Amino acid sequence: MEIILLERVEKLGQMGDVVNVKPGFARNYLLPKNKARRATKANIAQFDTQRTQFEAANLQKKDEAESIGTRLDGLSIVLVRQASDSDQLYGSVTTRDISAQISEAGFTIDKYQVQLDQPIKTVGLHSVTVRLHPEVFVSVTANVARTEEEAEAQARGERPGRVDDDEVAVEAVEIPDLVELSEEAQDMLEQPVEPEEPEEPEEPEAGSDEDPPEA
């Protein structure tokens, strides 16, 4: 579908550009958000006559986005999810989940403004970029945890149930119980051991064929 952009759209073009996009993207996002219009002759002609007004409106939107950005930048949101012992989520956290949580914090954000290369699939702190305007970006932290308590610990920089890379896990070694000895065995151990006397060499018998030892 051919559309004319009413403002700069990342990876598409600048204000006034006529571009070709997928129909679904145009109908579900660009057209309802008044970021573009169908590239008909009438709409193109109207844009040319109202370009100055569109530029002024865009500048006002940018100022509003910068104002919101000062409050939104650095926000931390908590998303509680089930996960395995190896921190792998049973599922994932998507742009829709993040935008919904940001909206609950008092900011009007839709999923198209949240930028994720791929869904979040692990427990931890994840930095996420939010586009408030084609020229205004802020960063929020998605604190993904199994429980609220774990999220609080992660926010403090702790890793519950995990051993840091620079720490060595030392396992406790249980000392087996000593074997109880009988009284007779204990008495034998307590008795001093007398050194054995060296044996004297036997003298050869008279008439023996053996030669006497040399001096």
Secondary structure, DSSP 8 states (H G I E B T S, - for coil): -EEEESS-BTTTB-TT-EEE--HHHIIIIITTTTSEEE--HHHHHHHHHHHHHHHHHHHHHHHHHHHHHHHHTT-EEEEE--B-TTSEEEEEE-HHHHHHHHHHTT----GGGEE-SS-EEESEEEEEEEEEETTEEEEEEEEEESSHHHHHHHHTT--TT---TTS---------------HHHHHHHHS--------------TT-SS-----
